[in-house]
Amino acid sequence: MIADRLLMTVRHELLRRSPVSPALLKYEEKRAENVQSRIADGITAFAGSMAFVYVHILWFALWVGIPLEKYPFGLLTMIVSLEAIFLSTFVMISQNRADARRQIFADQQYVMIQEEKKQNELMIEQNTRIEKLDKSILALTTEVRETLKKA
């Protein structure tokens, strides 16, 4: 159920940016099957939201407003430092995920370019044959006209 919800969120994010690549959807579906990936995606999604900012504003205001410890707030500093370490790790995970998505898209584009190259070569070949046929038709037409002029 959580995987389905996360997959729907991922699909929503992908659908915001069109066109949607079937290879990227397949990658995201495969990624959504992994528990660690779902946890990392969930934490990253929350850490990158305004709700995260509001929670921290409230948390810091309460920490300072209700004197849980004396200034310079050593425990708060340590907690925030540990949080920053973990969040920087999740930023790296997100960057790796984005790199993987870009690589999938690049691979798919490469395949498409190779197919287009083959199609272009076939079209050039076909155009060359058509040009030869045109020249043959022109030569025959010229020959027929000259024969008719002589007769």
Buried (B, 14 or more C-beta within 10 A) or exposed (E): EEBEEBBEBBBEEBEEEEEEBEBBBEBBEEBBEEEEBBEBBBBBBEBBEEEBEEEEEEEEEEBEEEEEEEEEBEEBEEEBEEEEEEBEEBEEBBEEBEEEBEEBBEEBEEEEEEEEEEEEEEEEEEEEEEEEEEEEEEEEEEEEEEEEEEE
